[in-house]
Amino acid sequence: MLKLKLAKTAGFCLGVRRAVEIVLDAANRQQGPLYTYGPLIHNPQVLKILAEKGVTVLHDISGVKPGTVVIRAHGVPFQTKKTLVDAGFTIIDATCPRVIKVQAIISKYAKQGYAAIIVGDREHPEVVGLLGYAEGMGYVISHLDDLDKLPPLERAIVVAQTTQDGRLFDRIARTIAARFPHFKVFNTICDSTLNRQAEVREMARSVDAVVVVGGRHSGNTQRLARVVEQEGVLAFHVESETELDCEAIEPLDSVGITAGASTPNWVIKKVCRTLETLPCQAGGRWRPTVFRLQRWLLLSNLYLAVGAGCLSYACALLSGIKPGFASAVMAMCYVLSMHILNNFIGREAVRYNDPDRAAFYDSNRWVLLTIATISGAVGLLMAFALGPVPFLILCVISLMGLFYKARIVPGEFKIGKKIQRISDVPGSKTVLIALAWGTVTVVVPHFSVSLQITTTMVFVSLLASVMAFVRTAFFDILDVQGDRIVGQESLAIILGERKTVRILKQLLVIFLAVLVFAPMMHLTTTLAYGIILSLFYMAALLVAFERHSVVPGLRFEFSVETVFVFTAIVSCVWQLFT
């Protein structure tokens, strides 16, 4: 099996993420023309998305209708900003903070009569922007030999393009220190670039090849590929999964994956998924069949629906209720129907977050819609068989799911920041999915037995909701870039990725502690001790993701969804022995 290793530093750096978020936020709320001064970043997929959202790349302002212009992450000369303002444009500055720091250093010393020597690529937009702060005393060097071409300089500072090769800058800096000891040297390469280069250099020593994902015109991506080659290892620089040389990669035992600072998550994910399918395509008869079955179960949400049935079974045992076939089928059908329909309703976000799933839904549209309709009807039928109250509850939560993106508040009214749909409420998707799982796996089966609200029902439904919440919020973290593109304020966007992971771990720790005492407090049966294993399972996945020891792809997503099946297995063993 091909071993894949994903770099921790792969993908958007701080400056690029900030610039993209600024433009997307502006595009989602802006009225009137919106421009970026030059391409925002060097990535064709992101630029295509921005174009689809009405963001125009501005090269020449003559004859252009004034509007809002976003200064890209690379920055621009000060004079360019002044020209834009004088022409009637409103400026949003998305220059990377690291680049601003270099601009400030050059500007400060230029006022004192210092020349600025910039180690970088002469035509790179960041370097062009930096030269604008040197007051006509700027010089660019890209190689050691360029030092001989410099004019005699009494006073000079030396800075670096923030994405420059760290080793090259060190060599140039040492040479300058020896030849021009009176020059002031500032290592302005950003930490993200240095860490990215150091990590890929280390990675190259432990794999057979490294796939470098990023735009052809991205300087930092090109340098990552060169770093790999300097280590004597095969480097495959690709912009997307379609450019992968599968024939060359297939015989290898291990492949590393890294990406440039302007490469979005969904592009990296598609490359990872393509690479993990290679062994399955060349594994005889059974392996491709198993892979296709696994892929169908995952993308269609059938496996997730099985997980809902498993959780319903486990929660019944936790509650001291005899597990019912109708309850499990009802939970499975509800989850299957709602998740399929919501993937169609929210297809714009799915298109960016999970392109593989989007393509799957496009090619199997009528089959999936038929499955959703039938499973929805069967779920309601099962709920009706359980009693009028369970049937009413399922009808209510089903309608809430169907109308999640429908306009409820009339256009002339607004709540807060123009909330007209349930989906407009920040973080609502994660919370409502979790509550729906707790309702359908615990509350509905409980009311089929008794209409009395008990502490056991409340606690177990809360436990089920927390497990569903952790699972959903975890996928929100993976989908954060696509959600921001479509303007969907998920929990990970509101709180940030790191804070969301921290909250999820805290929730798991709290419930781990509570489950130890739950049977003693007569909140659950002794199965609670077994469910602790499920929470450990979820915590292990979170830690593995946080440490980047897993590759985002089909196998990892399948292991996340398996938590509910694992919970049912633990419950089955407990039932057999008690």
Secondary structure, DSSP 4 states (H G I P E B T S, - for coil): --EEEE-TT-S--HHHHHHHHHHHHHHHH--S-EEEES-SSS-HHHHHHHHHTTEEEES--TTPPP-EEEEPTT---HHHHHHHHHTTPEEEE---HHHHHHHHHHHHHHTTT-EEEEES-TT-HHHHHHHTTTTT-EEEE-SGGGGGGSPP-SSEEEEE-TTS-HHHHHHHHHHHHHH-TTSEE-----HHHHHHHHHHHHHHTSSSEEEEES-TT-HHHHHHHHHHHHTT-EEEEESSGGG--HHHHTT-SEEEEEE-TT--HHHHHHHHHHHHHHHHHTSTTHHHHHHHHHHHHHHTTHHHHHHHHHHHHHHHHHHT----HHHHHHHHHHHHHHHHHHHHHTHHHHHHH-HHHHHHHHHTHHHHHHHHHHHHHHHHHHHHHH-HHHHHHHHHHHHHHHTTTS--S-TT--BTTTB-SGGGSTTHHHHHHHHHHHIIIIIHHHHHH--S--HHHHHHHHHHHHHHHHHHHHHHHHTHHHHHHTT---HHHHH-HHHHHHHHHHHHHHHHHHHHHTTTTTSS-THHHHHHHHHHHHHHHHHHHHTT-S-SSHHHHHHHHHHHHHHHHHHHHHHHH-
